[in-house]
Amino acid sequence: MRWNGIRATALAARGVYAFEVTKGATERTVKAAIHSLYKVSPVKVAFVPLRSKEIIVNGKKGRTKGGKKAYVYLKKGEKIEVL
């Protein structure tokens, strides 16, 4: 898979916001959380798995946890204020 160079800040200009969520999160729970926190109505939620990676810290091998990322698509004209 190739990296296409689109970052989360570039996607925010198009009304798409990226959030790291728990592994058990569903589209319904993410939509409800975004609606209650930011008072906007998501149109679509897409999930991307974050794979775990091997790392070395202080000479010891380890692994990152991995997880799940959610891309939240908003209606045209709505936006989330990020501070």
C-alpha positions as semicolon CSV with decimal commas, in nm:
position;residue;x (nm);y (nm);z (nm)
1;M;0,000;0,000;0,000
2;R;0,133;0,343;-0,092
3;W;0,100;0,653;0,120
4;N;-0,088;0,915;-0,080
5;G;0,026;1,213;0,128
6;I;-0,314;1,330;0,250
7;R;-0,297;1,429;0,614
8;A;-0,577;1,483;0,865
9;T;-0,541;1,861;0,850
10;A;-0,584;1,859;0,473
11;L;-0,892;1,639;0,507
12;A;-1,044;1,877;0,763
13;A;-1,072;2,140;0,491
14;R;-1,302;1,897;0,308
15;G;-1,516;1,819;0,614
16;V;-1,345;1,491;0,709
17;Y;-1,201;1,454;1,059
18;A;-0,981;1,173;1,195
19;F;-1,016;1,032;1,547
20;E;-0,838;0,747;1,720
21;V;-1,107;0,525;1,873
22;T;-1,119;0,204;2,077
23;K;-1,106;-0,130;1,897
24;G;-1,468;-0,204;1,990
25;A;-1,609;0,123;1,854
26;T;-1,890;0,098;1,601
27;E;-2,028;0,349;1,351
28;R;-2,332;0,410;1,569
29;T;-2,129;0,482;1,886
30;V;-1,886;0,713;1,704
31;K;-2,172;0,910;1,545
32;A;-2,341;0,949;1,884
33;A;-2,019;1,061;2,052
34;I;-1,939;1,319;1,781
35;H;-2,294;1,452;1,793
36;S;-2,292;1,489;2,173
37;L;-1,942;1,643;2,193
38;Y;-1,938;1,878;1,894
39;K;-2,312;1,928;1,813
40;V;-2,266;1,831;1,446
41;S;-2,429;1,550;1,252
42;P;-2,192;1,302;1,085
43;V;-2,298;1,165;0,747
44;K;-2,056;0,873;0,728
45;V;-1,790;0,704;0,943
46;A;-1,508;0,498;0,792
47;F;-1,266;0,288;0,998
48;V;-0,899;0,214;0,931
49;P;-0,702;-0,040;1,136
50;L;-0,377;0,081;1,291
51;R;-0,132;-0,206;1,288
52;S;0,106;-0,271;1,574
53;K;0,475;-0,204;1,512
54;E;0,799;-0,330;1,660
55;I;0,998;-0,064;1,845
56;I;1,319;-0,046;2,046
57;V;1,328;0,170;2,360
58;N;1,639;0,188;2,577
59;G;1,780;-0,118;2,400
60;K;1,473;-0,333;2,469
61;K;1,240;-0,464;2,201
62;G;0,869;-0,401;2,230
63;R;0,550;-0,357;2,032
64;T;0,305;-0,073;2,000
65;K;-0,057;-0,157;2,066
66;G;-0,214;-0,078;1,733
67;G;-0,578;0,020;1,729
68;K;-0,845;0,177;1,514
69;K;-0,887;0,516;1,345
70;A;-1,223;0,663;1,247
71;Y;-1,269;0,913;0,964
72;V;-1,586;1,115;1,029
73;Y;-1,753;1,283;0,730
74;L;-1,970;1,587;0,809
75;K;-2,247;1,759;0,616
76;K;-2,138;2,038;0,384
77;G;-2,098;2,365;0,578
78;E;-2,049;2,199;0,919
79;K;-1,710;2,191;1,086
80;I;-1,545;2,098;1,414
81;E;-1,341;2,365;1,589
82;V;-1,008;2,212;1,688
83;L;-0,813;2,404;1,952
